[in-house]
């Protein structure tokens, strides 16, 4: 029986004034906020929904972010962020993201490395097998 394919998540955001700089172009921090929203929903599919994290005090924590800005988003654009589990290791895992304008134009690509941390001690935890086959051919 084939392994289940890694979970994916998609979110949409409309670019607002607070997302842009004086030229009406999306500010780099706004992209990260939109990715955060997609990653939080993706984490729920991986078993880390918000309520469960609050109960267990185990959180997926971003260790590294790699982002390539390809084209600018602009005020009023409708943006879709798509994220997926890209890699699962013994102590860390990677999620990958693409953000596109409604017309399909690729605006950014991003990868984030995460680790599980038990709070309040801040102690890293080993990952259990995900059971997923990461989607590496994107």
C-alpha positions in Angstrom: 0.0 0.0 0.0 1.5 3.4 -0.9 2.3 5.9 1.8 -0.1 8.8 2.2 1.0 11.9 0.3 2.1 14.8 2.5 -0.6 17.3 3.5 -1.0 20.6 1.7 -2.8 23.8 2.6 -3.9 26.8 0.7 -4.9 30.2 2.1 -6.0 33.5 0.4 -5.3 37.1 1.4 -6.3 40.4 -0.1 -3.5 42.9 0.0 -4.5 45.8 2.3 -3.0 49.2 3.0 -1.2 47.9 6.1 0.5 45.2 3.9 2.2 47.7 1.6 4.9 50.4 1.6 4.4 53.9 0.4 4.6 52.7 -3.2 1.7 50.3 -2.8 4.0 47.2 -3.0 3.7 44.4 -0.4 6.2 44.7 2.4 8.4 41.7 3.1 7.0 41.3 6.6 3.4 41.0 5.2 4.5 38.0 3.0 5.8 36.3 6.2 2.6 37.0 8.0 0.6 35.4 5.2 3.0 32.4 5.2 2.5 32.1 8.9 -1.2 31.8 8.5 -0.8 29.1 5.9 1.8 27.3 8.0 -0.5 27.4 11.0 -3.3 25.7 9.1 -0.8 23.2 7.7 0.5 22.4 11.2 -3.1 21.5 12.1 -3.0 18.8 9.4 0.2 17.5 10.9 -1.4 17.1 14.4 -0.4 20.5 15.8 -3.7 22.4 15.9 -3.9 25.5 18.1 -5.9 23.9 20.9 -3.7 20.8 21.1 -0.6 22.9 21.2 -2.0 24.9 24.1 -2.9 21.7 26.0 0.4 19.8 25.4 2.7 22.8 25.4 4.5 21.3 22.3 5.0 23.8 19.5 6.5 23.7 16.0 9.1 26.5 16.1 10.6 28.1 13.0 14.4 27.6 12.9 15.1 28.9 9.5 13.3 30.8 6.7 14.5 31.0 3.1 12.5 33.2 0.8 12.9 34.4 -2.8 11.0 37.5 -3.9 10.3 37.0 -7.6 7.6 39.6 -8.4 5.9 42.3 -6.3 2.4 42.0 -4.9 0.4 45.2 -5.0 -2.4 46.9 -3.1 -5.7 45.1 -3.8 -4.2 41.9 -5.2 -5.8 38.6 -4.2 -2.9 36.3 -3.2 -3.0 32.5 -2.7 -0.4 30.9 -0.5 0.1 27.2 -1.0 2.2 25.2 1.5 3.2 21.6 1.9 5.4 19.3 4.0 8.6 19.0 2.0 10.9 17.0 4.3 10.6 15.1 7.6 13.7 14.3 9.6 14.5 13.0 13.1 14.6 16.4 14.8 13.5 18.9 12.2 11.1 19.2 9.2 10.8 21.5 6.2 7.6 23.2 4.8 7.6 24.8 1.4 5.4 27.6 0.1 4.5 29.4 -3.1 2.5 32.6 -3.2 0.7 33.5 -6.4 -1.4 36.4 -7.6 -4.9 35.6 -8.7 -3.7 35.6 -12.4 -1.3 32.8 -11.5 1.9 35.0 -11.4 4.4 33.5 -9.0 5.4 36.2 -6.4 7.5 34.3 -3.9 8.9 30.9 -3.0 9.8 30.0 0.6 11.1 27.2 2.7 10.9 27.0 6.4 12.7 24.6 8.7 10.9 23.8 12.0 11.6 21.9 15.2 9.3 20.7 17.9 9.9 22.4 21.2 8.3 21.6 24.6 7.5 24.8 26.6 8.1 26.4 29.0 11.5 24.6 29.2 12.3 25.3 25.5 13.4 21.7 25.2 13.6 20.3 21.6 11.9 17.0 20.9 12.6 14.2 18.5 10.1 13.8 15.7 8.2 10.6 15.3 7.7 9.1 11.8 5.3 11.2 9.9 3.8 8.4 7.8 3.8 10.9 4.9 5.8 10.8 1.7 7.0 14.4 1.3 6.0 15.9 -2.0 9.5 16.7 -3.4 8.7 17.1 -7.1 7.3 20.6 -7.0 
